Amino acid sequence: METRVQPVILAGGSGTRLWPISTPARPKHLLEIVGQGTMLEQTLDRVGDRRLFAEPLIVGAQSQADEVSHIAPGVSLILEPCPRGSAAAVAFAALASDPAAILLVLPSDHRVDDPKPLLDAVRKALPAADSGRLVTFGIRPRGAETGYGYISAGEPLSEGVLAVDAFVEKPSKDIAAGLVQSGSAFWNSGMFLFRADAFLTELDRHAPEIASASRAAMDLARSDDGRISPDESALADCPSTSIDYAVMEHSDRIAVVPLDLDWSDVGSWAAVYELEPKDADGNVVDSRSSAIDSAGCLLKSTGPQIVVIGGQQLMVIATADHVLVAPISDAQRVREAAELAKARSGD
C-alpha cells in the first residue's frame, strides 16, 4: 500500500484580485470562476484518491466556516480567527498532525486541468520529503510570465528531485526571459510536500516568532465537531507572511520537483480570460452579457446585463453593487479598484 499523504488545503485569501465578483467575504475559492464547481471543490477532487491521500484538512477563515463545511461536509477544519498568512496557516496544520505525517500543501484556488502529472510528482517527491526535505513543485514555464515567482534549480538530489539555488520574486520581463531561457528555472506553484516535524523545525529556525505564536494559539485552541479554532489573542503579535518568505527562501533543506502541468493560479481576470473558451472574435462572454463588434473582451456579470459595442481587449465585470471596466492588460491593477471601493464604502 502506498504512503498516504495528508492534504492541507489553504482556503484563505483576501478576494481582491478578482474583484468585484470575488470579495473578502466570498473569495474565489468559494466561487465557480473557471471549470465545473467551485475552486475549492476542484481542489478537493484533486486529492480524492484515498489510496494515496488521507482525508484533507482545510485551513480557512473563521467567517467562512459554514460555507466551507457546506462545500466539504465532514472535512476537518482549522479556522483562523484572523489572517496571518500562509506560514502560520501551515504551522497550524503541522501542529494538528502527527509529527511524521507527510503534508501536501495546496492552495484552494488554483486551476489544474489534469491532475495526473501532479500526483506522479507527489509520488516522486515522497522519499525526499520523508528524509526531511521541504519539497516544492516547479511548473515548467510556458513563457516569460512576470506575474509568477520563479525557482532556480541546481544539482540533482535524486531522480526527478533537484536542489534549489534561489527563489526569484515576480521578475521584470527581461529577467523572466533569461530565467526561462536558462532551462533550469520553474514557476513557483505554491504547492509543497514535507513532513510536519520537518516544517516546524525549519519554522523554528527561520521564523521563531511565527512558530511560537502558532504553538501558543494551538495550545489554547477550541475544538468542536471537527472544527479547530486557534486562540486569537495568542496571534496578536504574530507576523503575517507567506511560507515562502518565512521558510522556503531561507532554509537549506529545500528541493524542487519540476513538472509539466496545465496549471494557473487564476491570479487575475487576464488569467480567467486565458482559461475560458472564446467566441470567433476572441471574446469571453457569459450568459448575462453580449458583445457587438468587439474583440478580445472579457464580460462577466452576477448582476445587470452587460452589452459592449466596439470594445477591444476590455474587461467588464459587474455585480449588483459594482462595475469594473478596464483594459485586460491592466488586470494586475484590480486590487487598486477594490481598495478604492472599500474606502468609499467606509468598510
Contacts in CASP RR format, 6 or more apart in sequence:
PFRMAT RR
TARGET T0000
AUTHOR 0000-0000-0000
METHOD contacts of the structure
MODEL  1
METRVQPVILAGGSGTRLWPISTPARPKHLLEIVGQGTMLEQTLDRVGDR
RLFAEPLIVGAQSQADEVSHIAPGVSLILEPCPRGSAAAVAFAALASDPA
AILLVLPSDHRVDDPKPLLDAVRKALPAADSGRLVTFGIRPRGAETGYGY
ISAGEPLSEGVLAVDAFVEKPSKDIAAGLVQSGSAFWNSGMFLFRADAFL
TELDRHAPEIASASRAAMDLARSDDGRISPDESALADCPSTSIDYAVMEH
SDRIAVVPLDLDWSDVGSWAAVYELEPKDADGNVVDSRSSAIDSAGCLLK
STGPQIVVIGGQQLMVIATADHVLVAPISDAQRVREAAELAKARSGD
1 51 0 8 1.000
2 51 0 8 1.000
2 52 0 8 1.000
2 123 0 8 1.000
3 102 0 8 1.000
3 126 0 8 1.000
3 130 0 8 1.000
4 50 0 8 1.000
4 51 0 8 1.000
4 52 0 8 1.000
4 53 0 8 1.000
4 54 0 8 1.000
5 47 0 8 1.000
5 52 0 8 1.000
5 53 0 8 1.000
5 54 0 8 1.000
5 102 0 8 1.000
5 103 0 8 1.000
5 104 0 8 1.000
5 122 0 8 1.000
5 126 0 8 1.000
5 193 0 8 1.000
6 53 0 8 1.000
6 54 0 8 1.000
6 56 0 8 1.000
6 57 0 8 1.000
6 97 0 8 1.000
6 101 0 8 1.000
6 102 0 8 1.000
6 103 0 8 1.000
6 104 0 8 1.000
6 196 0 8 1.000
7 47 0 8 1.000
7 53 0 8 1.000
7 54 0 8 1.000
7 56 0 8 1.000
7 57 0 8 1.000
7 103 0 8 1.000
7 104 0 8 1.000
7 106 0 8 1.000
8 56 0 8 1.000
8 57 0 8 1.000
8 58 0 8 1.000
8 59 0 8 1.000
8 90 0 8 1.000
8 93 0 8 1.000
8 103 0 8 1.000
8 104 0 8 1.000
8 105 0 8 1.000
8 106 0 8 1.000
9 40 0 8 1.000
9 43 0 8 1.000
9 44 0 8 1.000
9 47 0 8 1.000
9 56 0 8 1.000
9 57 0 8 1.000
9 58 0 8 1.000
9 59 0 8 1.000
9 106 0 8 1.000
9 107 0 8 1.000
9 108 0 8 1.000
10 59 0 8 1.000
10 60 0 8 1.000
10 86 0 8 1.000
10 89 0 8 1.000
10 90 0 8 1.000
10 105 0 8 1.000
10 106 0 8 1.000
10 107 0 8 1.000
10 108 0 8 1.000
11 29 0 8 1.000
11 40 0 8 1.000
11 58 0 8 1.000
11 59 0 8 1.000
11 60 0 8 1.000
11 61 0 8 1.000
11 64 0 8 1.000
11 68 0 8 1.000
11 108 0 8 1.000
11 109 0 8 1.000
12 27 0 8 1.000
12 29 0 8 1.000
12 59 0 8 1.000
12 60 0 8 1.000
12 61 0 8 1.000
12 64 0 8 1.000
12 80 0 8 1.000
12 83 0 8 1.000
12 89 0 8 1.000
12 108 0 8 1.000
13 24 0 8 1.000
13 27 0 8 1.000
13 29 0 8 1.000
13 61 0 8 1.000
13 83 0 8 1.000
13 109 0 8 1.000
14 24 0 8 1.000
14 27 0 8 1.000
14 83 0 8 1.000
15 22 0 8 1.000
15 23 0 8 1.000
15 24 0 8 1.000
15 27 0 8 1.000
15 28 0 8 1.000
15 338 0 8 1.000
16 22 0 8 1.000
16 24 0 8 1.000
16 334 0 8 1.000
16 335 0 8 1.000
16 338 0 8 1.000
16 339 0 8 1.000
17 28 0 8 1.000
17 267 0 8 1.000
17 268 0 8 1.000
17 334 0 8 1.000
17 335 0 8 1.000
18 28 0 8 1.000
18 33 0 8 1.000
18 266 0 8 1.000
18 267 0 8 1.000
18 268 0 8 1.000
18 269 0 8 1.000
18 272 0 8 1.000
18 334 0 8 1.000
19 317 0 8 1.000
19 322 0 8 1.000
19 324 0 8 1.000
19 334 0 8 1.000
19 335 0 8 1.000
19 337 0 8 1.000
19 338 0 8 1.000
19 341 0 8 1.000
20 317 0 8 1.000
20 318 0 8 1.000
20 319 0 8 1.000
20 321 0 8 1.000
20 322 0 8 1.000
20 323 0 8 1.000
20 324 0 8 1.000
20 337 0 8 1.000
20 338 0 8 1.000
20 341 0 8 1.000
21 31 0 8 1.000
21 33 0 8 1.000
21 300 0 8 1.000
21 302 0 8 1.000
21 317 0 8 1.000
21 319 0 8 1.000
22 28 0 8 1.000
22 31 0 8 1.000
22 33 0 8 1.000
23 338 0 8 1.000
25 63 0 8 1.000
25 64 0 8 1.000
26 64 0 8 1.000
26 67 0 8 1.000
27 109 0 8 1.000
28 39 0 8 1.000
28 109 0 8 1.000
28 266 0 8 1.000
29 38 0 8 1.000
29 39 0 8 1.000
29 40 0 8 1.000
29 43 0 8 1.000
29 108 0 8 1.000
29 109 0 8 1.000
30 38 0 8 1.000
30 39 0 8 1.000
30 40 0 8 1.000
30 64 0 8 1.000
30 67 0 8 1.000
30 68 0 8 1.000
30 71 0 8 1.000
31 38 0 8 1.000
31 39 0 8 1.000
32 38 0 8 1.000
32 39 0 8 1.000
33 39 0 8 1.000
33 266 0 8 1.000
33 272 0 8 1.000
34 111 0 8 1.000
34 266 0 8 1.000
34 272 0 8 1.000
34 275 0 8 1.000
34 276 0 8 1.000
35 42 0 8 1.000
35 111 0 8 1.000
36 42 0 8 1.000
38 71 0 8 1.000
39 108 0 8 1.000
39 109 0 8 1.000
39 110 0 8 1.000
39 111 0 8 1.000
39 266 0 8 1.000
40 58 0 8 1.000
40 68 0 8 1.000
40 71 0 8 1.000
40 72 0 8 1.000
40 108 0 8 1.000
40 109 0 8 1.000
41 71 0 8 1.000
41 72 0 8 1.000
42 111 0 8 1.000
42 112 0 8 1.000
43 106 0 8 1.000
43 107 0 8 1.000
43 108 0 8 1.000
43 109 0 8 1.000
43 110 0 8 1.000
44 56 0 8 1.000
44 71 0 8 1.000
44 72 0 8 1.000
44 75 0 8 1.000
46 106 0 8 1.000
46 112 0 8 1.000
46 115 0 8 1.000
46 118 0 8 1.000
47 53 0 8 1.000
47 56 0 8 1.000
47 104 0 8 1.000
47 106 0 8 1.000
49 119 0 8 1.000
52 119 0 8 1.000
52 122 0 8 1.000
52 123 0 8 1.000
53 104 0 8 1.000
55 75 0 8 1.000
55 76 0 8 1.000
56 72 0 8 1.000
56 75 0 8 1.000
56 76 0 8 1.000
57 75 0 8 1.000
57 76 0 8 1.000
57 77 0 8 1.000
57 78 0 8 1.000
57 93 0 8 1.000
57 96 0 8 1.000
57 97 0 8 1.000
58 68 0 8 1.000
58 72 0 8 1.000
58 75 0 8 1.000
58 76 0 8 1.000
58 77 0 8 1.000
58 78 0 8 1.000
58 108 0 8 1.000
59 77 0 8 1.000
59 78 0 8 1.000
59 80 0 8 1.000
59 89 0 8 1.000
59 90 0 8 1.000
59 92 0 8 1.000
59 93 0 8 1.000
60 68 0 8 1.000
60 77 0 8 1.000
60 78 0 8 1.000
60 79 0 8 1.000
60 80 0 8 1.000
60 89 0 8 1.000
61 79 0 8 1.000
61 80 0 8 1.000
61 83 0 8 1.000
62 79 0 8 1.000
62 80 0 8 1.000
62 81 0 8 1.000
62 229 0 8 1.000
65 77 0 8 1.000
65 79 0 8 1.000
65 227 0 8 1.000
68 77 0 8 1.000
69 75 0 8 1.000
69 77 0 8 1.000
69 227 0 8 1.000
74 226 0 8 1.000
76 226 0 8 1.000
76 227 0 8 1.000
76 228 0 8 1.000
77 226 0 8 1.000
77 227 0 8 1.000
77 228 0 8 1.000
78 89 0 8 1.000
78 92 0 8 1.000
78 93 0 8 1.000
78 96 0 8 1.000
78 228 0 8 1.000
78 229 0 8 1.000
78 230 0 8 1.000
79 227 0 8 1.000
79 228 0 8 1.000
79 229 0 8 1.000
79 230 0 8 1.000
80 88 0 8 1.000
80 89 0 8 1.000
80 92 0 8 1.000
80 230 0 8 1.000
81 229 0 8 1.000
81 230 0 8 1.000
81 231 0 8 1.000
81 232 0 8 1.000
81 235 0 8 1.000
82 232 0 8 1.000
82 235 0 8 1.000
83 240 0 8 1.000
84 210 0 8 1.000
84 213 0 8 1.000
84 235 0 8 1.000
84 238 0 8 1.000
84 239 0 8 1.000
84 240 0 8 1.000
85 240 0 8 1.000
85 241 0 8 1.000
85 242 0 8 1.000
86 242 0 8 1.000
86 243 0 8 1.000
86 244 0 8 1.000
87 203 0 8 1.000
87 207 0 8 1.000
87 210 0 8 1.000
87 239 0 8 1.000
87 241 0 8 1.000
87 242 0 8 1.000
87 243 0 8 1.000
87 245 0 8 1.000
87 246 0 8 1.000
87 247 0 8 1.000
88 210 0 8 1.000
88 213 0 8 1.000
88 214 0 8 1.000
88 235 0 8 1.000
88 238 0 8 1.000
88 240 0 8 1.000
90 103 0 8 1.000
90 105 0 8 1.000
90 192 0 8 1.000
90 199 0 8 1.000
90 243 0 8 1.000
91 199 0 8 1.000
91 200 0 8 1.000
91 203 0 8 1.000
91 210 0 8 1.000
91 211 0 8 1.000
91 214 0 8 1.000
91 215 0 8 1.000
92 214 0 8 1.000
92 217 0 8 1.000
92 218 0 8 1.000
92 228 0 8 1.000
92 230 0 8 1.000
93 103 0 8 1.000
93 105 0 8 1.000
93 196 0 8 1.000
94 103 0 8 1.000
94 196 0 8 1.000
94 197 0 8 1.000
94 199 0 8 1.000
94 200 0 8 1.000
94 203 0 8 1.000
95 196 0 8 1.000
95 200 0 8 1.000
95 214 0 8 1.000
95 215 0 8 1.000
95 218 0 8 1.000
96 218 0 8 1.000
96 228 0 8 1.000
97 103 0 8 1.000
97 196 0 8 1.000
98 196 0 8 1.000
99 195 0 8 1.000
99 196 0 8 1.000
99 197 0 8 1.000
99 200 0 8 1.000
100 195 0 8 1.000
100 196 0 8 1.000
100 197 0 8 1.000
101 195 0 8 1.000
101 196 0 8 1.000
102 126 0 8 1.000
102 129 0 8 1.000
102 130 0 8 1.000
102 193 0 8 1.000
102 194 0 8 1.000
102 195 0 8 1.000
102 196 0 8 1.000
103 192 0 8 1.000
103 193 0 8 1.000
103 194 0 8 1.000
103 195 0 8 1.000
103 196 0 8 1.000
103 199 0 8 1.000
104 122 0 8 1.000
104 191 0 8 1.000
104 192 0 8 1.000
104 193 0 8 1.000
105 190 0 8 1.000
105 191 0 8 1.000
105 192 0 8 1.000
105 193 0 8 1.000
105 194 0 8 1.000
105 243 0 8 1.000
106 191 0 8 1.000
107 190 0 8 1.000
107 191 0 8 1.000
107 265 0 8 1.000
109 265 0 8 1.000
109 266 0 8 1.000
110 189 0 8 1.000
110 191 0 8 1.000
110 263 0 8 1.000
110 264 0 8 1.000
110 265 0 8 1.000
110 266 0 8 1.000
111 263 0 8 1.000
111 264 0 8 1.000
111 265 0 8 1.000
111 266 0 8 1.000
111 275 0 8 1.000
112 118 0 8 1.000
112 261 0 8 1.000
112 262 0 8 1.000
112 263 0 8 1.000
113 262 0 8 1.000
114 261 0 8 1.000
114 262 0 8 1.000
117 259 0 8 1.000
117 260 0 8 1.000
117 261 0 8 1.000
118 137 0 8 1.000
118 191 0 8 1.000
118 259 0 8 1.000
118 261 0 8 1.000
120 259 0 8 1.000
121 137 0 8 1.000
121 257 0 8 1.000
121 259 0 8 1.000
122 193 0 8 1.000
124 159 0 8 1.000
124 160 0 8 1.000
124 161 0 8 1.000
124 257 0 8 1.000
125 135 0 8 1.000
125 137 0 8 1.000
125 161 0 8 1.000
125 193 0 8 1.000
125 255 0 8 1.000
125 257 0 8 1.000
126 193 0 8 1.000
127 158 0 8 1.000
128 135 0 8 1.000
128 157 0 8 1.000
128 158 0 8 1.000
128 161 0 8 1.000
128 255 0 8 1.000
128 257 0 8 1.000
129 135 0 8 1.000
129 193 0 8 1.000
129 194 0 8 1.000
129 195 0 8 1.000
129 198 0 8 1.000
130 195 0 8 1.000
132 194 0 8 1.000
132 195 0 8 1.000
132 198 0 8 1.000
132 253 0 8 1.000
133 157 0 8 1.000
133 161 0 8 1.000
133 194 0 8 1.000
133 198 0 8 1.000
133 253 0 8 1.000
133 254 0 8 1.000
133 255 0 8 1.000
134 192 0 8 1.000
134 194 0 8 1.000
134 198 0 8 1.000
134 199 0 8 1.000
134 202 0 8 1.000
134 247 0 8 1.000
134 248 0 8 1.000
134 251 0 8 1.000
134 253 0 8 1.000
134 254 0 8 1.000
134 255 0 8 1.000
135 161 0 8 1.000
135 192 0 8 1.000
135 193 0 8 1.000
135 194 0 8 1.000
135 254 0 8 1.000
135 255 0 8 1.000
135 256 0 8 1.000
135 257 0 8 1.000
136 151 0 8 1.000
136 164 0 8 1.000
136 188 0 8 1.000
136 189 0 8 1.000
136 190 0 8 1.000
136 191 0 8 1.000
136 192 0 8 1.000
136 193 0 8 1.000
136 248 0 8 1.000
136 254 0 8 1.000
136 255 0 8 1.000
136 256 0 8 1.000
136 257 0 8 1.000
137 189 0 8 1.000
137 190 0 8 1.000
137 191 0 8 1.000
137 192 0 8 1.000
137 193 0 8 1.000
137 256 0 8 1.000
137 257 0 8 1.000
137 258 0 8 1.000
137 259 0 8 1.000
138 151 0 8 1.000
138 186 0 8 1.000
138 187 0 8 1.000
138 188 0 8 1.000
138 189 0 8 1.000
138 256 0 8 1.000
138 257 0 8 1.000
138 258 0 8 1.000
138 259 0 8 1.000
139 186 0 8 1.000
139 187 0 8 1.000
139 189 0 8 1.000
139 258 0 8 1.000
139 259 0 8 1.000
139 260 0 8 1.000
139 261 0 8 1.000
139 263 0 8 1.000
140 186 0 8 1.000
140 187 0 8 1.000
140 258 0 8 1.000
140 259 0 8 1.000
140 260 0 8 1.000
140 261 0 8 1.000
141 148 0 8 1.000
141 150 0 8 1.000
141 179 0 8 1.000
141 180 0 8 1.000
141 185 0 8 1.000
141 186 0 8 1.000
141 187 0 8 1.000
143 176 0 8 1.000
143 180 0 8 1.000
144 173 0 8 1.000
144 176 0 8 1.000
144 177 0 8 1.000
144 178 0 8 1.000
144 179 0 8 1.000
144 180 0 8 1.000
145 176 0 8 1.000
145 187 0 8 1.000
146 170 0 8 1.000
146 171 0 8 1.000
146 172 0 8 1.000
146 173 0 8 1.000
146 176 0 8 1.000
147 170 0 8 1.000
147 332 0 8 1.000
148 170 0 8 1.000
148 187 0 8 1.000
148 188 0 8 1.000
148 265 0 8 1.000
149 167 0 8 1.000
149 168 0 8 1.000
149 169 0 8 1.000
149 170 0 8 1.000
149 171 0 8 1.000
149 187 0 8 1.000
149 188 0 8 1.000
150 167 0 8 1.000
150 168 0 8 1.000
150 171 0 8 1.000
150 176 0 8 1.000
150 179 0 8 1.000
150 185 0 8 1.000
150 186 0 8 1.000
150 187 0 8 1.000
150 188 0 8 1.000
151 164 0 8 1.000
151 166 0 8 1.000
151 167 0 8 1.000
151 168 0 8 1.000
151 185 0 8 1.000
151 186 0 8 1.000
151 187 0 8 1.000
151 188 0 8 1.000
151 256 0 8 1.000
152 164 0 8 1.000
152 165 0 8 1.000
152 166 0 8 1.000
152 167 0 8 1.000
152 168 0 8 1.000
152 179 0 8 1.000
152 182 0 8 1.000
152 184 0 8 1.000
152 185 0 8 1.000
153 162 0 8 1.000
153 163 0 8 1.000
153 164 0 8 1.000
153 165 0 8 1.000
153 184 0 8 1.000
153 185 0 8 1.000
153 186 0 8 1.000
153 256 0 8 1.000
153 258 0 8 1.000
154 162 0 8 1.000
154 163 0 8 1.000
154 164 0 8 1.000
154 165 0 8 1.000
154 184 0 8 1.000
155 162 0 8 1.000
155 163 0 8 1.000
156 162 0 8 1.000
156 163 0 8 1.000
157 163 0 8 1.000
157 255 0 8 1.000
160 257 0 8 1.000
160 258 0 8 1.000
161 255 0 8 1.000
161 256 0 8 1.000
161 257 0 8 1.000
162 255 0 8 1.000
162 256 0 8 1.000
162 257 0 8 1.000
162 258 0 8 1.000
163 254 0 8 1.000
163 255 0 8 1.000
163 256 0 8 1.000
164 254 0 8 1.000
164 255 0 8 1.000
164 256 0 8 1.000
167 188 0 8 1.000
167 244 0 8 1.000
167 248 0 8 1.000
167 249 0 8 1.000
168 175 0 8 1.000
168 179 0 8 1.000
168 185 0 8 1.000
171 179 0 8 1.000
178 185 0 8 1.000
179 185 0 8 1.000
186 256 0 8 1.000
186 258 0 8 1.000
187 263 0 8 1.000
188 244 0 8 1.000
189 261 0 8 1.000
189 263 0 8 1.000
189 265 0 8 1.000
190 243 0 8 1.000
190 244 0 8 1.000
190 265 0 8 1.000
192 243 0 8 1.000
192 248 0 8 1.000
198 253 0 8 1.000
199 247 0 8 1.000
200 211 0 8 1.000
202 247 0 8 1.000
202 251 0 8 1.000
202 253 0 8 1.000
203 210 0 8 1.000
203 211 0 8 1.000
203 214 0 8 1.000
203 246 0 8 1.000
203 247 0 8 1.000
204 211 0 8 1.000
205 250 0 8 1.000
205 251 0 8 1.000
206 246 0 8 1.000
206 247 0 8 1.000
206 250 0 8 1.000
206 251 0 8 1.000
207 239 0 8 1.000
207 241 0 8 1.000
207 246 0 8 1.000
207 247 0 8 1.000
209 237 0 8 1.000
209 238 0 8 1.000
209 239 0 8 1.000
210 238 0 8 1.000
210 239 0 8 1.000
210 241 0 8 1.000
210 246 0 8 1.000
213 234 0 8 1.000
213 235 0 8 1.000
213 237 0 8 1.000
213 238 0 8 1.000
214 230 0 8 1.000
214 235 0 8 1.000
214 238 0 8 1.000
216 231 0 8 1.000
216 234 0 8 1.000
217 230 0 8 1.000
217 231 0 8 1.000
217 232 0 8 1.000
217 234 0 8 1.000
217 235 0 8 1.000
217 238 0 8 1.000
218 228 0 8 1.000
218 230 0 8 1.000
219 231 0 8 1.000
219 234 0 8 1.000
220 230 0 8 1.000
220 231 0 8 1.000
220 233 0 8 1.000
220 234 0 8 1.000
221 228 0 8 1.000
221 229 0 8 1.000
221 230 0 8 1.000
221 231 0 8 1.000
222 228 0 8 1.000
222 229 0 8 1.000
222 231 0 8 1.000
223 229 0 8 1.000
239 246 0 8 1.000
248 254 0 8 1.000
264 271 0 8 1.000
264 274 0 8 1.000
264 275 0 8 1.000
265 271 0 8 1.000
266 272 0 8 1.000
266 275 0 8 1.000
268 331 0 8 1.000
268 332 0 8 1.000
268 334 0 8 1.000
269 298 0 8 1.000
269 315 0 8 1.000
269 317 0 8 1.000
269 328 0 8 1.000
269 331 0 8 1.000
269 334 0 8 1.000
270 315 0 8 1.000
270 328 0 8 1.000
270 329 0 8 1.000
270 331 0 8 1.000
270 332 0 8 1.000
271 331 0 8 1.000
272 284 0 8 1.000
272 298 0 8 1.000
272 300 0 8 1.000
273 284 0 8 1.000
273 296 0 8 1.000
273 298 0 8 1.000
273 315 0 8 1.000
273 328 0 8 1.000
273 331 0 8 1.000
276 284 0 8 1.000
276 298 0 8 1.000
277 284 0 8 1.000
278 284 0 8 1.000
278 296 0 8 1.000
279 285 0 8 1.000
279 291 0 8 1.000
281 291 0 8 1.000
281 294 0 8 1.000
281 295 0 8 1.000
281 296 0 8 1.000
282 295 0 8 1.000
282 296 0 8 1.000
282 297 0 8 1.000
283 291 0 8 1.000
283 294 0 8 1.000
283 295 0 8 1.000
283 296 0 8 1.000
283 297 0 8 1.000
283 298 0 8 1.000
283 299 0 8 1.000
284 296 0 8 1.000
284 297 0 8 1.000
284 298 0 8 1.000
284 299 0 8 1.000
284 300 0 8 1.000
285 291 0 8 1.000
285 297 0 8 1.000
285 299 0 8 1.000
286 299 0 8 1.000
286 300 0 8 1.000
286 301 0 8 1.000
288 301 0 8 1.000
288 302 0 8 1.000
288 303 0 8 1.000
288 304 0 8 1.000
288 305 0 8 1.000
288 306 0 8 1.000
289 299 0 8 1.000
289 300 0 8 1.000
289 301 0 8 1.000
289 305 0 8 1.000
289 306 0 8 1.000
289 307 0 8 1.000
289 308 0 8 1.000
289 316 0 8 1.000
290 299 0 8 1.000
290 305 0 8 1.000
290 306 0 8 1.000
290 307 0 8 1.000
290 308 0 8 1.000
291 297 0 8 1.000
291 299 0 8 1.000
291 307 0 8 1.000
291 308 0 8 1.000
291 311 0 8 1.000
292 307 0 8 1.000
292 308 0 8 1.000
292 309 0 8 1.000
292 310 0 8 1.000
293 309 0 8 1.000
293 310 0 8 1.000
293 311 0 8 1.000
294 308 0 8 1.000
294 309 0 8 1.000
294 310 0 8 1.000
294 311 0 8 1.000
294 312 0 8 1.000
294 314 0 8 1.000
295 311 0 8 1.000
295 312 0 8 1.000
295 313 0 8 1.000
296 312 0 8 1.000
296 313 0 8 1.000
296 314 0 8 1.000
296 328 0 8 1.000
297 308 0 8 1.000
297 311 0 8 1.000
297 312 0 8 1.000
297 313 0 8 1.000
297 314 0 8 1.000
297 315 0 8 1.000
297 316 0 8 1.000
297 328 0 8 1.000
298 314 0 8 1.000
298 315 0 8 1.000
298 316 0 8 1.000
298 317 0 8 1.000
298 328 0 8 1.000
299 306 0 8 1.000
299 308 0 8 1.000
299 315 0 8 1.000
299 316 0 8 1.000
300 306 0 8 1.000
300 316 0 8 1.000
300 317 0 8 1.000
300 318 0 8 1.000
301 316 0 8 1.000
301 317 0 8 1.000
301 318 0 8 1.000
301 319 0 8 1.000
302 318 0 8 1.000
302 319 0 8 1.000
302 320 0 8 1.000
303 318 0 8 1.000
303 319 0 8 1.000
303 320 0 8 1.000
304 318 0 8 1.000
304 320 0 8 1.000
304 323 0 8 1.000
306 316 0 8 1.000
306 318 0 8 1.000
308 314 0 8 1.000
308 316 0 8 1.000
313 327 0 8 1.000
313 328 0 8 1.000
313 329 0 8 1.000
314 325 0 8 1.000
314 326 0 8 1.000
314 327 0 8 1.000
314 328 0 8 1.000
315 324 0 8 1.000
315 325 0 8 1.000
315 326 0 8 1.000
315 327 0 8 1.000
315 328 0 8 1.000
315 331 0 8 1.000
316 323 0 8 1.000
316 324 0 8 1.000
316 325 0 8 1.000
317 323 0 8 1.000
317 324 0 8 1.000
318 324 0 8 1.000
322 341 0 8 1.000
324 334 0 8 1.000
324 337 0 8 1.000
326 333 0 8 1.000
326 334 0 8 1.000
326 337 0 8 1.000
END
